[in-house]
Amino acid sequence: MRQPAVYILASKPYGTLYVGVTSNLATRIDAHRSGAVDGFTKEHGVGRLVYVELHETMLEAIQREKRIKKWNRAWKLELIAKANPLWSDLSEQAF
């Protein structure tokens, strides 16, 4: 799926969180899960897609990602809980 998106990955429910932005969600999630790119998600085992927002433009998505990254943890947890109360892995639904 090629569409600008902001996403949040978690290691487990209420676990370690990662906020990212991409224009190709399926490819990006695969890269996180396979450990193809060294970094935070590989080091912390973060691979469960728990939140997705689709945007019209990449600029909008980048701006939203930057805002969410500045939020405190409680706000991020609330955002996820409202959209995905069971903390289900959304990757099968998103693609």
N, C-alpha and C positions, 0 to 999 in steps of 0.2 A: 504494500500500500504506500504510494507516494503522495503524502500529504503532510504538511507541517504539523508536528505534534509535540506537546510537552508530556513527559511521562515520569512516573515515580516507580522505582524498583525497591523492593524490600527483601531482606534476608529471610524473614519470617514475619508473622503478624506482630506488629509493634516492635520490630527489630530494627536493624540498621537500614537507613533510607538513602536513596540516591535520586536526585532530580536531574533530568536530562532533556535535551531537545534534539529533534531529528526531522528529516524530510522523508525518511523511509523507516517506519517503525519496525517492520518485520525483520529487516536486515540488521538494524541496530540491536534489537533484543537478542537475535542469534549471536551477534558479536559479543555481547555481554555474557551470555550463557556459556559460550564455547571458550571463553577466556582468551579470545583472539587478540585482545588489546590489554596490555598490562595497565594496571591502575587500581583505583578504588574498588570497583565492583569485583574485580578478580581477587584482590586481597581480602575483601570482607564477605565473599560469597553472596553477593547481592544479585538476584536474578529473577525474582518473582514480580511480574508486572501487576501493580496494584492500583494504578491510577493513570488515566489517559485523558488529555484534552486535545481536540483537533482544532486547528486554526486555519484561517484563509490564506495568510501569508507567513513566510518564514520570519519576517521582522516581528510580527505580532507574537509568534511562538517564542522567539528569543527574549522579547521584553517580558513576557509572562514567566518564562523560566527564571530569569534574573530576579523577578519579584518574589517568586515562591522560594528560591534559594535563600533569600534574606529573612524569610519568616522563621519564627521560632519553631521548635519541634512540635509543640502542642498544636499549633495551627495546622501544620502539615498532617499530623495524625487525624485531626478533625476533618480536614478536606478528604482524606482517604476514607475515613469511617462513614462520612455522608454518602459518598459515591459507591463505596464497596464495603459495606458493613461486615462481611464475612472474610475480608482480605483474600478473596479468591484470586487465583492467577488469571488475569484477563487476556493473556496472550492468545489463547485459542479463540476467544470472542472477537478480539481486535483485528485479527487477520482473516 
